Amino acid sequence: MKQHRIITMLIILIGSWMSLSCEKDATIPLPKVERKLVLTCFISPDEDSLTARITWSKPIFGVDNSYIETVNNATVEITGPDGSAGFYFEPASESYIVKKELMQIKPGATYTVTARLPTGAMVKGTCTVPQRTENSFEVEVQDSILRYQDINGNDIYSYKIMMLFKPSAEGESWYRLGAYQRYLIDYFPDKPKQETWNALDYELDTRFFTANGPVTNPYSSVVYTSGGYFTESDSSSVFRFILTQGDRPYVQFHESVFNFEGDNPFAEPVRLFTNVEGGLGVVCSYLKESRTIEKP
């Protein structure tokens, strides 16, 4: 019996020694990830200018992720069927700009945006602007509700507004509706009021309508306006409605952004769409129609 106890103790001691001998401090090096150039440019013939942003990506390991680093010394150029034009850097917006008169964007044409650094690094992206078609796009006020009177005795209403559009493009096309209410912000008494536009329906902004050729029945969506204002002195009601027809990269990029849930720890990881060579980002295009309603 005594011998049995001794053997048992020896087994326990040997097992403990073996388990301790397997524990070692390990130093695992973090993956080496090079940052990449990011090019973002949305091209449209319906804007007064083209804007591009050049930044550096933010790798997860080994860098400070607290801010976006803008590149301000790049040579940025757009090339199309009628020639090319250079962008200039605007410090206030940290963006590269080219005026519409320097590069006439044409529906159906293909354009390439290129950004080069003094070091020789280069990124570029190419897209084709959608063909313009006669899409019917109508906006009508269906109902109104009196909310209150402002300090000047003006009646303030909210409205129920119907948007309808009927795509007529051949083949597959993608559309997005937006509805916005104007606010005039009076920051400085001696300066003009600042004009801002607030979305009336954020869920509508994240929805794409897909048409496979011309459609018979129009797509529709209803929005409700707000009766409140940032300043009581603004008693006008101005609403803007925008129909955007994007190319395929425009849709793929926005759908990937809409799927991103930010700081939600339980959300699935999202890979943002990119069509840029030599780095990351998106170069895409769209057409735009707008309608404005102004109510007393």
Secondary structure, 3 states (H helix, E strand, C coil): CHHHHHHHHHHHHHHHHHHHHCCCCCCCCCCCCCCCEEEEEEECCCCCEEEEEEEECCCCCCCCCCCCCECCCCEEEEEECCEEEECEEECCCCEEEEEHHHCCCCCCCEEEEEEECCCCCEEEEEEECCCCCCCEEEEEEEEEEEEEECCCCCEEEEEEEEEEEECCCCCEEEEEEEEEEEEEECCCCCCCCEEEEEECCHHHHCCCEEEECCCCCCEEEEEECCCCCCCCCCCCEEEEEEEEEECHHHHHHHHHHHCCCCCCCCCCCCCCCCCCECCEEEEEEEEEEEEEEEEC
